[in-house]
Amino acid sequence: MNDDPTELLKKHGKTFNFARLFLGSETGLAAARLYRFCRIVDDIADESPDPEMAKVKLNELKESITQNTTEHPVVNDFLRLCEEHQIERKHGITLIDGVSQDLNLVALPSLETLIQYAYRVAGVVGLMMAPILGAKKVGYAFAVDLGIGMQLTNIARDVLEDAQMGRRYLPGEWVNTLSTSQIALASTEHREQIQDAIKVLLKLAEEYYQSGLAGLYYLPPRNRRAIAVAAYVYRDIGRKLLKNDCDYWHGRVVVSKPKKIFLACQALWHLSTAAIARNETAHQNELHSHLHYDILNK
C-alpha cells in the first residue's frame, strides 16, 4: 500500500483534494487516510473481474475490522485512524456492506432502499469524517445528510455508466422498473421518463445538501470552509445536469477547474455573510425516516 494517502485523493478524488487545500495539514492528512480506505474498499467491488473473489476480499476486511486485527495493511491504518479520532469501527463495516451490494445486479425498488444504500456507501463516510473534522456530536446527523446528498448526485451523474454495468439506482417505482439494459440503450422511447426520475433525484439531493450545509455550524471555522467548498463543487454537478435538462445519454458531467475556483469563492463568501450555517439548527429527522433507528446510535 502506498504510504502517501494523498496520492489516491489526487488521482481519484479531485473535488475532495481541492477542498483539502482549505484544511490544516494534520486534518487534511487524516481525511486523506479515510478517503484511501474508502477508495480501496470501493475499488475491490468495482475493479475486480471476479465478483466472488471481490466478496472474499471484502469479507476479509470486515473480519479484520470485527476482530480488531492489524495484519491487513488497509485495515491496520483504518483501525489506527479510528483510535486516533474516536471513530466507531462498525462504520467501516457498514461501508463494506454497502459497497458489497454492487457485486450483484442492482435494481433498487424504492425510495427507502435508495436512501439506505446512499447511507451505507456515503452517509456513513460523513459519520467517520465528522470526528476527524472536530464536529460536535449534535452535528453528526448533518454530516450523514451531506454524504447522502453527494451520493445522490453521484447516482444522477452516472445513470448511463451504471446501467452499462448492470446497476440501476433510480428506484423502480420512479421508472416503471425499467431494466438496466433499457436504460443503457438510452433510446428516445425511455429518455423522458429517466430524465424526470433524475430531476426528482436531484431535488431530493438538494434537501440533503441544505441540511448538510446547515450542519457546518457544528464544525470548527477552518474545517467548515473546506467542507462548504466540497459541497458547493459537488452539488454543482447536479445543477449542471439540470441546466442540461438531465441529458444523461451524453455521459458524465464534470465541473471545470475555473468553475471550482468560482464555487469555492462563493462558498467562502456565503459562510462569511452567514448565508449558510448561520446558527444552531435542529436536525430534520424526516430525512432519516428510511434509516434503521439504531444506525445513527441515537
SERO-4910 file (N, C-alpha, C, O; in steps of 0.05 Angstrom, whole numbers):
BEGIN
 pado doro    nc1    nc2    nc3   cac1   cac2   cac3    cc1    cc2    cc3    oc1    oc2    oc3
  Met    A     17    -24      0      0      0      0     17     25      0     37     26     15
  Asn    A     10     44    -17     25     70    -18     24     84      9      3     87     21
  Asp    A     48     92     18     49    105     44     38    134     44     32    145     65
  Asp    A     35    145     20     24    172     18     -6    171     11    -12    166    -12
  Pro    A    -24    175     30    -52    172     24    -63    194      6    -85    191     -5
  Thr    A    -48    216      3    -58    238    -14    -56    231    -44    -69    243    -60
  Glu    A    -40    211    -51    -37    204    -79    -63    194    -91    -71    202   -113
  Leu    A    -77    176    -77   -103    167    -86   -123    190    -88   -139    191   -107
  Leu    A   -122    208    -69   -140    230    -69   -136    248    -93   -155    257   -106
  Lys    A   -110    253    -99   -104    270   -123   -113    257   -149   -122    271   -167
  Lys    A   -111    230   -150   -118    216   -174   -148    212   -178   -158    216   -200
  His    A   -162    204   -157   -190    196   -159   -210    215   -146   -233    215   -153
  Gly    A   -201    231   -128   -219    249   -113   -213    278   -117   -206    292    -97
  Lys    A   -214    287   -141   -205    314   -148   -221    336   -132   -209    356   -123
  Thr    A   -247    332   -129   -262    352   -114   -254    353    -85   -250    374    -74
  Phe    A   -250    329    -73   -242    328    -45   -213    337    -41   -207    348    -21
  Asn    A   -196    331    -61   -169    340    -59   -168    371    -60   -152    383    -46
  Phe    A   -185    382    -77   -186    412    -79   -196    423    -52   -184    443    -42
  Ala    A   -216    411    -40   -226    421    -14   -205    417      8   -204    432     27
  Arg    A   -188    396      6   -168    391     26   -149    414     30   -136    417     51
  Leu    A   -146    430      9   -128    453     10   -136    473     31   -120    489     40
  Phe    A   -162    472     39   -172    490     59   -170    479     87   -179    492    106
  Leu    A   -160    455     90   -156    443    117   -128    447    126   -109    452    111
  Gly    A   -124    444    153    -97    443    163    -83    418    154    -96    399    146
  Ser    A    -57    417    156    -42    394    145    -48    368    159    -51    347    146
  Glu    A    -51    368    186    -57    344    201    -85    334    195    -89    310    190
  Thr    A   -104    352    195   -131    344    189   -134    334    160   -147    315    154
  Gly    A   -120    348    142   -121    341    114   -109    313    109   -119    298     93
  Leu    A    -88    307    124    -76    280    121    -94    259    132    -97    237    120
  Ala    A   -107    264    155   -126    244    166   -149    240    147   -159    217    144
  Ala    A   -159    262    135   -181    259    116   -173    243     92   -188    227     81
  Ala    A   -148    247     83   -138    232     60   -135    202     67   -139    185     50
  Arg    A   -128    196     92   -125    168    101   -153    155    100   -155    132     92
  Leu    A   -173    169    109   -200    158    108   -209    154     80   -221    133     73
  Tyr    A   -203    173     63   -211    171     34   -197    146     22   -209    132      7
  Arg    A   -172    142     29   -157    119     18   -171     93     26   -174     75      9
  Phe    A   -179     90     51   -193     66     60   -218     62     44   -224     41     34
  Cys    A   -234     84     41   -260     82     27   -255     75     -2   -270     60    -14
  Arg    A   -235     87    -14   -229     83    -43   -220     54    -48   -229     42    -68
  Ile    A   -204     44    -30   -194     16    -34   -218     -3    -32   -220    -22    -48
  Val    A   -235      1    -12   -259    -16    -10   -276    -14    -35   -285    -35    -46
  Asp    A   -280     10    -45   -296     14    -69   -283      1    -94   -297    -11   -110
  Asp    A   -257      3    -96   -243     -8   -119   -245    -39   -119   -245    -51   -141
  Ile    A   -245    -51    -96   -247    -80    -95   -273    -89   -109   -273   -109   -123
  Ala    A   -294    -74   -104   -320    -81   -116   -321    -74   -145   -332    -89   -162
  Asp    A   -310    -51   -152   -313    -40   -180   -293    -52   -200   -299    -54   -223
  Glu    A   -270    -58   -191   -248    -65   -209   -241    -95   -210   -226   -104   -227
  Ser    A   -253   -111   -192   -247   -139   -192   -261   -153   -215   -285   -149   -219
  Pro    A   -247   -169   -231   -260   -183   -253   -278   -206   -244   -294   -217   -259
  Asp    A   -274   -214   -219   -289   -237   -208   -305   -228   -183   -293   -223   -162
  Pro    A   -331   -224   -185   -347   -215   -162   -344   -233   -138   -344   -223   -115
  Glu    A   -341   -259   -142   -339   -277   -119   -313   -273   -104   -312   -273    -79
  Met    A   -291   -268   -119   -265   -262   -106   -267   -235    -92   -255   -232    -70
  Ala    A   -281   -216   -103   -285   -190    -90   -299   -193    -64   -293   -180    -44
  Lys    A   -320   -210    -63   -334   -215    -39   -316   -227    -17   -318   -220      6
  Val    A   -298   -245    -25   -279   -257     -7   -261   -235      5   -256   -235     29
  Lys    A   -251   -218    -12   -233   -197     -3   -247   -177     16   -236   -169     36
  Leu    A   -272   -170      9   -287   -152     27   -293   -165     53   -293   -152     74
  Asn    A   -300   -191     53   -305   -205     78   -280   -207     95   -282   -206    120
  Glu    A   -257   -209     82   -232   -209     97   -228   -182    112   -219   -182    135
  Leu    A   -234   -161     98   -232   -134    111   -252   -132    134   -244   -122    155
  Lys    A   -276   -141    130   -296   -140    151   -287   -156    176   -289   -146    198
  Glu    A   -277   -180    171   -268   -197    193   -245   -184    208   -244   -185    232
  Ser    A   -227   -172    193   -204   -159    206   -213   -135    224   -203   -131    246
  Ile    A   -233   -120    214   -243    -98    230   -258   -108    254   -255    -98    277
  Thr    A   -275   -129    250   -290   -140    272   -272   -151    294   -277   -147    318
  Gln    A   -251   -165    286   -233   -177    305   -211   -158    315   -196   -164    333
  Asn    A   -211   -133    303   -192   -113    311   -163   -123    307   -145   -118    323
  Thr    A   -158   -137    284   -132   -147    278   -118   -130    257   -132   -118    240
  Thr    A    -92   -127    259    -78   -108    243    -60   -119    221    -43   -105    210
  Glu    A    -64   -146    215    -46   -158    195    -50   -146    167    -31   -143    152
  His    A    -75   -139    161    -81   -127    135    -73    -98    135    -83    -83    152
  Pro    A    -56    -89    116    -46    -61    117    -68    -41    114    -67    -19    127
  Val    A    -89    -46     98   -111    -27     95   -126    -25    121   -132     -2    130
  Val    A   -132    -47    134   -146    -47    159   -129    -35    181   -139    -21    199
  Asn    A   -104    -41    181    -85    -31    202    -87     -1    204    -90     10    225
  Asp    A    -85     13    181    -85     42    181   -113     52    189   -116     72    203
  Phe    A   -134     38    179   -161     47    186   -166     44    216   -177     62    228
  Leu    A   -157     23    228   -160     19    257   -145     40    273   -154     49    294
  Arg    A   -121     46    264   -105     67    277   -120     94    275   -120    110    294
  Leu    A   -131     99    252   -146    124    248   -170    125    266   -176    146    278
  Cys    A   -184    103    269   -207    101    287   -199    107    316   -213    121    331
  Glu    A   -176     96    324   -166    100    351   -158    129    356   -163    141    377
  Glu    A   -145    141    336   -135    168    338   -157    189    340   -155    209    353
  His    A   -180    183    326   -201    203    324   -228    193    336   -249    206    330
  Gln    A   -228    172    351   -252    161    363   -274    156    343   -297    164    347
  Ile    A   -267    143    321   -286    135    300   -295    107    307   -279     90    314
  Glu    A   -321    102    305   -331     75    311   -324     56    289   -330     62    265
  Arg    A   -311     34    295   -302     15    275   -326      4    259   -323     -3    235
  Lys    A   -349      2    271   -372    -10    258   -380      5    232   -392     -6    214
  His    A   -372     31    231   -379     47    207   -363     36    183   -373     37    160
  Gly    A   -339     26    187   -324     14    165   -338    -11    155   -338    -16    131
  Ile    A   -350    -26    173   -364    -50    165   -390    -42    149   -397    -55    129
  Thr    A   -403    -21    158   -427    -12    144   -420     -4    115   -434    -11     96
  Leu    A   -397     10    112   -388     18     85   -383     -7     68   -391     -8     45
  Ile    A   -370    -27     79   -364    -51     64   -390    -65     56   -392    -76     33
  Asp    A   -409    -66     74   -435    -79     68   -449    -64     45   -460    -76     27
  Gly    A   -447    -37     45   -459    -22     24   -446    -26     -3   -460    -30    -23
  Val    A   -420    -26     -3   -405    -30    -28   -410    -58    -39   -410    -63    -63
  Ser    A   -413    -77    -20   -417   -105    -29   -443   -108    -45   -446   -127    -60
  Gln    A   -462    -90    -41   -487    -92    -56   -482    -89    -86   -497   -100   -102
  Asp    A   -460    -75    -93   -454    -71   -121   -442    -95   -135   -439    -95   -160
  Leu    A   -437   -116   -120   -426   -140   -132   -447   -158   -145   -441   -177   -159
  Asn    A   -472   -151   -140   -494   -165   -153   -508   -145   -172   -502   -121   -171
  Leu    A   -525   -155   -189   -541   -137   -205   -558   -120   -187   -571   -129   -169
  Val    A   -557    -94   -192   -571    -75   -175   -596    -64   -189   -594    -54   -212
  Ala    A   -619    -66   -176   -643    -54   -186   -660    -46   -161   -677    -60   -152
  Leu    A   -653    -22   -150   -666    -13   -126   -696     -9   -131   -704      4   -151
  Pro    A   -713    -20   -114   -742    -18   -119   -755      8   -110   -776     16   -121
  Ser    A   -744     21    -89   -759     42    -76   -741     64    -66   -717     62    -64
  Leu    A   -754     86    -58   -740    109    -46   -726     99    -20   -704    107    -15
  Glu    A   -740     83     -5   -728     73     21   -702     59     16   -682     63     30
  Thr    A   -701     41     -4   -676     26     -9   -655     44    -21   -631     39    -16
  Leu    A   -663     65    -35   -643     84    -46   -630     99    -23   -605    101    -22
  Ile    A   -645    109     -4   -633    124     19   -616    106     36   -595    114     46
  Gln    A   -625     81     40   -609     62     56   -583     57     43   -562     56     56
  Tyr    A   -583     53     16   -559     48      2   -540     73      3   -516     70      9
  Ala    A   -551     96     -1   -536    121      0   -523    125     27   -501    135     30
  Tyr    A   -538    117     48   -526    119     75   -502    100     78   -481    108     88
  Arg    A   -505     75     69   -484     55     73   -458     62     58   -437     57     69
  Val    A   -461     74     35   -436     79     19   -426    108     22   -404    113     13
  Ala    A   -442    126     33   -433    154     34   -441    168     60   -425    182     71
  Gly    A   -466    164     69   -473    177     94   -455    168    117   -448    184    134
  Val    A   -448    143    117   -431    133    138   -403    144    136   -388    146    156
  Val    A   -394    152    112   -368    166    108   -370    193    122   -350    201    135
  Gly    A   -392    206    120   -396    231    135   -393    227    165   -382    243    180
  Leu    A   -404    204    175   -402    198    204   -373    193    212   -365    200    234
  Met    A   -357    181    194   -329    176    200   -312    202    198   -293    206    212
  Met    A   -320    219    179   -305    244    175   -311    264    197   -293    280    204
  Ala    A   -335    263    209   -343    283    229   -323    286    252   -315    308    258
  Pro    A   -314    264    265   -295    268    287   -268    277    277   -254    291    292
  Ile    A   -260    269    253   -234    279    242   -235    309    240   -215    323    245
  Leu    A   -258    320    232   -261    348    228   -267    364    254   -270    388    253
  Gly    A   -270    349    276   -275    362    301   -304    371    304   -310    390    318
  Ala    A   -323    357    292   -351    364    293   -362    358    321   -353    339    335
  Lys    A   -381    375    330   -395    369    354   -414    345    349   -423    342    326
  Lys    A   -419    329    369   -435    305    365   -463    312    354   -473    296    338
  Val    A   -474    334    361   -500    342    351   -500    347    321   -520    347    308
  Gly    A   -476    351    310   -473    355    282   -470    330    265   -470    332    240
  Tyr    A   -468    307    278   -462    283    263   -485    276    243   -480    267    221
  Ala    A   -510    281    251   -532    274    234   -531    291    208   -539    281    187
  Phe    A   -522    316    211   -520    333    187   -497    323    169   -499    325    144
  Ala    A   -476    312    180   -454    300    164   -464    277    148   -456    273    125
  Val    A   -482    261    160   -495    239    145   -510    250    121   -508    239     99
  Asp    A   -524    272    125   -541    283    103   -523    293     80   -531    290     57
  Leu    A   -501    306     87   -484    315     66   -473    292     49   -471    294     25
  Gly    A   -465    270     63   -456    246     49   -478    235     31   -472    227      8
  Ile    A   -502    234     41   -524    223     25   -529    241      1   -534    231    -22
  Gly    A   -529    267      5   -533    286    -17   -513    282    -39   -519    282    -63
  Met    A   -488    279    -31   -466    274    -51   -470    248    -66   -465    247    -90
  Gln    A   -479    227    -52   -483    202    -65   -506    203    -85   -505    191   -106
  Leu    A   -527    218    -78   -549    221    -97   -540    236   -122   -549    230   -144
  Thr    A   -522    255   -118   -510    269   -141   -495    249   -158   -497    249   -183
  Asn    A   -479    232   -145   -464    211   -159   -482    194   -176   -476    189   -200
  Ile    A   -504    186   -165   -523    168   -179   -534    183   -203   -537    171   -225
  Ala    A   -542    208   -199   -553    224   -221   -533    227   -244   -540    225   -267
  Arg    A   -508    232   -237   -487    236   -257   -481    210   -272   -475    212   -296
  Asp    A   -483    187   -259   -473    162   -271   -495    143   -280   -491    119   -282
  Val    A   -519    153   -285   -541    136   -293   -534    118   -316   -538     94   -315
  Leu    A   -523    129   -337   -516    113   -361   -494     94   -355   -495     70   -362
  Glu    A   -472    104   -343   -449     87   -337   -457     64   -319   -448     41   -323
  Asp    A   -473     69   -298   -481     48   -280   -498     27   -294   -496      3   -290
  Ala    A   -517     37   -312   -534     18   -326   -517     -1   -344   -524    -24   -347
  Gln    A   -496     10   -355   -479     -7   -372   -464    -28   -356   -454    -48   -367
  Met    A   -463    -24   -329   -450    -43   -311   -471    -61   -297   -464    -76   -279
  Gly    A   -496    -59   -306   -517    -75   -294   -528    -64   -267   -537    -79   -250
  Arg    A   -527    -37   -264   -535    -25   -239   -556     -3   -244   -551     15   -261
  Arg    A   -578     -5   -230   -599     16   -232   -605     25   -204   -619     11   -188
  Tyr    A   -596     49   -197   -601     60   -171   -626     77   -170   -637     83   -149
  Leu    A   -635     87   -194   -661    100   -195   -682     81   -186   -685     59   -197
  Pro    A   -698     88   -166   -718     69   -156   -737     59   -178   -747     75   -194
  Gly    A   -743     33   -177   -761     22   -197   -788     36   -197   -801     38   -218
  Glu    A   -797     45   -174   -823     58   -172   -823     85   -186   -844     96   -191
  Trp    A   -799     96   -193   -797    121   -207   -796    117   -237   -803    135   -253
  Val    A   -787     94   -246   -781     89   -275   -796     65   -285   -789     54   -306
  Asn    A   -818     58   -272   -834     35   -281   -817     10   -285   -820     -5   -304
  Thr    A   -798      7   -266   -780    -17   -265   -766    -22   -292   -762    -44   -300
  Leu    A   -758      0   -306   -741     -3   -330   -716    -20   -323   -705    -16   -301
  Ser    A   -708    -37   -340   -684    -53   -335   -659    -37   -341   -660    -16   -354
  Thr    A   -636    -47   -331   -611    -33   -337   -605    -33   -366   -594    -13   -377
  Ser    A   -612    -54   -380   -607    -55   -409   -623    -34   -424   -614    -22   -443
  Gln    A   -648    -30   -415   -665     -9   -428   -653     19   -423   -654     36   -441
  Ile    A   -643     23   -399   -631     49   -393   -605     53   -408   -600     74   -419
  Ala    A   -590     32   -410   -564     33   -423   -567     39   -453   -549     51   -465
  Leu    A   -589     31   -465   -594     36   -493   -598     66   -498   -593     76   -520
  Ala    A   -608     80   -478   -613    109   -479   -630    116   -503   -626    136   -516
  Ser    A   -649     99   -509   -667    103   -532   -686    126   -526   -693    131   -503
  Thr    A   -695    139   -547   -714    162   -543   -740    153   -530   -754    170   -518
  Glu    A   -746    128   -532   -771    117   -520   -772    121   -490   -794    127   -479
  His    A   -749    118   -477   -749    120   -447   -735    144   -436   -735    148   -412
  Arg    A   -724    161   -453   -708    183   -443   -723    202   -425   -714    209   -403
  Glu    A   -747    210   -433   -762    229   -417   -768    219   -389   -767    233   -369
  Gln    A   -775    193   -388   -781    180   -362   -757    181   -344   -759    186   -320
  Ile    A   -734    175   -355   -709    174   -339   -701    202   -331   -692    207   -309
  Gln    A   -704    221   -350   -698    249   -343   -714    259   -320   -704    272   -302
  Asp    A   -740    252   -320   -758    260   -298   -749    248   -272   -750    262   -251
  Ala    A   -740    223   -272   -731    210   -248   -706    223   -238   -703    226   -213
  Ile    A   -688    230   -255   -663    244   -247   -670    271   -234   -657    279   -215
  Lys    A   -689    285   -245   -697    311   -234   -708    307   -206   -702    323   -188
  Val    A   -724    286   -202   -734    280   -175   -711    274   -156   -710    283   -133
  Leu    A   -692    259   -166   -668    251   -150   -652    276   -142   -644    278   -119
  Leu    A   -648    294   -160   -632    318   -154   -647    337   -135   -635    351   -119
  Lys    A   -674    338   -138   -690    354   -118   -686    342    -90   -684    357    -71
  Leu    A   -687    315    -89   -682    302    -63   -654    308    -52   -651    313    -29
  Ala    A   -634    306    -70   -607    312    -62   -605    340    -50   -590    344    -31
  Glu    A   -619    359    -62   -617    387    -52   -627    389    -24   -616    405     -8
  Glu    A   -647    373    -16   -657    373     12   -635    364     31   -631    375     52
  Tyr    A   -620    344     22   -598    333     39   -574    353     40   -561    356     60
  Tyr    A   -569    366     17   -548    386     17   -555    409     36   -538    419     51
  Gln    A   -579    418     35   -587    441     52   -583    434     82   -574    450     97
  Ser    A   -590    409     89   -586    400    116   -556    398    123   -547    408    144
  Gly    A   -541    386    105   -513    384    109   -499    411    112   -481    414    129
  Leu    A   -506    430     96   -494    456     97   -502    471    123   -485    485    135
  Ala    A   -526    467    132   -535    479    158   -518    467    180   -511    481    200
  Gly    A   -510    442    178   -494    429    199   -465    438    200   -451    430    218
  Leu    A   -456    454    180   -429    464    181   -425    481    206   -402    485    215
  Tyr    A   -446    492    217   -445    508    242   -431    493    264   -418    505    281
  Tyr    A   -433    466    264   -422    450    285   -393    442    281   -382    426    296
  Leu    A   -380    453    260   -352    448    255   -335    472    263   -345    494    264
  Pro    A   -309    467    270   -291    490    274   -290    507    248   -292    496    226
  Pro    A   -286    533    251   -287    551    227   -270    542    204   -279    543    181
  Arg    A   -245    534    208   -228    528    185   -239    503    171   -240    503    146
  Asn    A   -247    483    185   -257    459    173   -284    463    160   -291    450    140
  Arg    A   -299    482    171   -325    490    159   -321    499    131   -337    493    113
  Arg    A   -300    515    126   -294    525     99   -289    503     79   -299    503     57
  Ala    A   -272    484     88   -265    462     69   -289    446     61   -292    439     37
  Ile    A   -307    439     79   -330    423     73   -350    439     57   -364    427     39
  Ala    A   -353    464     62   -370    481     46   -361    481     17   -377    479     -2
  Val    A   -335    484     12   -324    483    -15   -330    457    -29   -339    456    -51
  Ala    A   -325    435    -14   -330    408    -26   -360    405    -33   -367    395    -55
  Ala    A   -377    414    -15   -406    412    -20   -415    429    -44   -431    419    -61
  Tyr    A   -405    453    -46   -413    471    -68   -404    460    -95   -419    460   -114
  Val    A   -379    450    -95   -369    439   -121   -384    414   -129   -391    411   -152
  Tyr    A   -389    396   -110   -402    371   -116   -431    376   -124   -441    364   -143
  Arg    A   -444    393   -109   -472    399   -116   -475    411   -144   -496    407   -156
  Asp    A   -455    425   -153   -456    437   -180   -458    417   -202   -468    423   -224
  Ile    A   -449    392   -197   -452    371   -217   -482    367   -223   -490    366   -246
  Gly    A   -498    365   -202   -527    362   -206   -540    387   -218   -558    384   -235
  Arg    A   -531    410   -211   -542    434   -222   -535    437   -252   -552    447   -267
  Lys    A   -512    428   -259   -504    428   -287   -522    408   -303   -530    413   -325
  Leu    A   -526    385   -291   -544    365   -303   -572    377   -308   -584    374   -329
  Leu    A   -583    391   -288   -609    403   -290   -609    425   -312   -629    427   -327
  Lys    A   -588    440   -313   -586    461   -334   -587    449   -362   -598    461   -381
  Asn    A   -577    424   -364   -577    410   -390   -601    391   -393   -601    373   -409
  Asp    A   -622    396   -376   -646    380   -377   -641    351   -371   -655    333   -381
  Cys    A   -620    345   -355   -614    318   -347   -610    299   -371   -620    277   -372
  Asp    A   -595    309   -391   -590    293   -415   -568    272   -409   -545    274   -419
  Tyr    A   -575    252   -394   -557    232   -383   -542    216   -405   -521    206   -401
  Trp    A   -554    214   -429   -542    198   -450   -517    211   -462   -503    198   -477
  His    A   -511    235   -454   -486    248   -463   -462    241   -446   -440    251   -450
  Gly    A   -467    225   -425   -445    216   -408   -440    234   -384   -457    251   -378
  Arg    A   -418    229   -370   -413    241   -344   -408    272   -346   -394    281   -363
  Val    A   -421    286   -327   -417    315   -325   -394    320   -306   -391    307   -285
  Val    A   -377    340   -313   -355    348   -296   -356    378   -291   -368    393   -306
  Val    A   -342    386   -269   -340    414   -263   -312    423   -269   -293    412   -259
  Ser    A   -309    443   -285   -283    453   -294   -268    466   -271   -280    474   -251
  Lys    A   -241    467   -273   -225    479   -252   -233    509   -248   -235    517   -224
  Pro    A   -236    525   -269   -245    553   -263   -271    554   -248   -275    571   -231
  Lys    A   -290    536   -255   -316    536   -241   -312    528   -212   -326    538   -194
  Lys    A   -294    509   -207   -288    501   -179   -278    525   -163   -286    528   -140
  Ile    A   -260    541   -175   -250    564   -161   -272    584   -155   -274    596   -134
  Phe    A   -290    588   -175   -312    606   -171   -330    596   -149   -339    612   -132
  Leu    A   -336    570   -149   -354    558   -128   -341    560   -101   -355    564    -81
  Ala    A   -315    556    -99   -301    558    -74   -304    587    -63   -309    590    -39
  Cys    A   -300    606    -80   -303    634    -72   -332    640    -62   -336    654    -43
  Gln    A   -351    628    -77   -379    632    -69   -385    619    -42   -398    631    -25
  Ala    A   -374    595    -38   -379    581    -12   -367    597     11   -379    600     32
  Leu    A   -342    607      7   -329    622     28   -344    649     33   -346    658     56
  Trp    A   -354    661     12   -370    686     16   -395    680     31   -403    695     49
  His    A   -409    659     24   -434    652     38   -429    646     67   -446    652     84
  Leu    A   -407    634     73   -400    629    101   -395    655    116   -404    659    138
  Ser    A   -380    673    103   -372    698    116   -396    716    120   -396    732    139
  Thr    A   -416    714    103   -440    730    106   -463    716    121   -485    726    123
  Ala    A   -457    692    131   -476    676    146   -500    668    129   -522    665    139
  Ala    A   -496    666    103   -517    656     85   -522    627     90   -544    617     84
  Ile    A   -502    612     99   -505    584    107   -493    581    135   -476    597    143
  Ala    A   -501    560    149   -490    554    176   -491    579    194   -472    585    209
  Arg    A   -514    593    193   -516    618    208   -520    615    237   -512    632    253
  Asn    A   -533    593    246   -538    589    274   -543    560    280   -544    543    261
  Glu    A   -547    553    305   -553    526    313   -580    518    301   -600    532    304
  Thr    A   -580    494    289   -604    485    275   -613    458    284   -596    440    287
  Ala    A   -638    454    288   -648    427    295   -648    410    270   -656    419    248
  His    A   -641    385    273   -640    367    250   -668    359    242   -685    354    259
  Gln    A   -672    357    215   -698    348    205   -698    317    205   -688    304    187
  Asn    A   -711    306    225   -710    277    229   -723    261    207   -717    238    203
  Glu    A   -741    274    192   -754    260    170   -734    252    148   -739    234    133
  Leu    A   -711    266    147   -691    258    127   -679    231    133   -667    218    116
  His    A   -682    222    158   -672    195    166   -694    175    170   -690    154    182
  Ser    A   -718    181    161   -741    164    166   -738    136    153   -751    117    162
  His    A   -721    134    133   -718    109    119   -694     93    130   -688     71    121
  Leu    A   -680    104    150   -658     90    162   -667     76    187   -685     85    201
  His    A   -653     54    193   -659     40    218   -652     58    242   -633     73    241
  Tyr    A   -668     56    263   -665     75    286   -637     73    298   -626     94    306
  Asp    A   -626     49    299   -600     47    313   -576     53    295   -553     52    305
  Ile    A   -580     59    270   -558     64    252   -541     88    262   -517     87    262
  Leu    A   -555    109    271   -541    133    280   -536    133    310   -527    152    321
  Asn    A   -543    110    323   -538    107    351   -551    130    367   -538    141    385
  Lys    A   -576    136    360   -589    158    374   -596    151    402   -608    167    417
***
